[in-house]
Amino acid sequence: MKYRELGRTGFKISEVSFGSWAIGGTWGPVKDNESIAALHKAVELGVNFFDTADVYGDGRSERLLSELKKEHKDIYITTKAGRRINPHTAEGYNRENLEAFIERSLKNLNVETIDLLQLHCPPTEVYYMPEVFGMMDDFIREGKIRYYGVSVEKVEEALKAIEYPNVQSVQIIFNMFRHRPSELFFEQAKKRKVGILARVPLASGMLTGKFRKDSTFASDDHRNFNRKGEAFDRGETFSGVDYNTGLKAVEELKTICPDGMSMVQFALRWILMFDAVTCTIPGAKRPSQAEENFSASDLPPLSVETMKKVRDIYDKYIRESVHHYW
């Protein structure tokens, strides 16, 4: 496992880290004993950074990570706050709500201070409310959080967020189906020494190459109920790409996947080719998935020719429907 520095925090974190949305919920059936085994396998393979949120399984994911933290004191855990606001409006990002969410996460994680707290995909207006970021500065002074960042839907939001001097990280969807962040945002984040967490790296599993036209998903799996954004931003599910179009693109990606790499490893290694990225955060519900994910850090770089072919496939199938939107 290789490590990269997270913004200006001084944290050196695993370049392939652990995203724990799936072990919380809305990804179909999951068993806590398998989730715990996957978390321990991750640590065994060198992972020291774990991403979660208070809404993943209504705290379930945070509580599982608190169990891991008992045995591995030196890991970093980042959580998110804001999506508990209902309705999810900019007005809800007030001191009373944020403080309550932070206190709840501190309890779930069983820690005195949160390593990194991220605002959880707030409405765009929030990025134009400096008082919200002032509150985050207050929470640092009060010792509730060590650092803070944002999780965003759009490049516009990412660019606005890094204007605030104490934003240490931006979590953004970046994968073979989402190229736009690399065009301007990455350069600006590097200039300001802001860490980038590349989320949804496998496009909700589409880039594993394991789905077919007749694949089905459980009723509580967002890949079943959120394809058109019925529950939250549609870009969270398959990166906003039409299911059948995504399958066609993946079939072409399979033809250029380097020998000795699985499609999972290929997709993750592609992300790591961008030095502005601090880490990518694939999920894992079982130890075998963790092993495949985290081995991507040890694979050789992709060739210039392969990187160009990935871009060509994106241009052919994906660009028109997603590039301008997010």
Secondary structure as UniProt FT lines:
FT   STRAND          3..5
FT   TURN            7..8
FT   STRAND          12..14
FT   STRAND          18..19
FT   TURN            22..24
FT   HELIX           32..44
FT   TURN            45..46
FT   STRAND          49..51
FT   TURN            54..55
FT   HELIX           56..59
FT   HELIX           60..71
FT   TURN            73..74
FT   STRAND          76..81
FT   TURN            83..84
FT   HELIX           90..92
FT   HELIX           95..109
FT   STRAND          114..120
FT   HELIX           124..128
FT   HELIX           130..141
FT   TURN            142..143
FT   STRAND          145..151
FT   HELIX           155..161
FT   TURN            162..163
FT   TURN            165..166
FT   STRAND          167..173
FT   TURN            176..177
FT   HELIX           180..182
FT   TURN            183..184
FT   HELIX           185..191
FT   TURN            192..193
FT   STRAND          195..199
FT   TURN            201..205
FT   HELIX           206..208
FT   TURN            213..214
FT   TURN            219..220
FT   HELIX           222..225
FT   TURN            227..228
FT   HELIX           234..236
FT   HELIX           238..240
FT   HELIX           243..256
FT   TURN            259..260
FT   HELIX           263..272
FT   TURN            275..276
FT   STRAND          279..280
FT   HELIX           287..294
FT   HELIX           295..298
FT   HELIX           304..313
FT   HELIX           314..318
FT   HELIX           319..322
FT   TURN            323..325
//
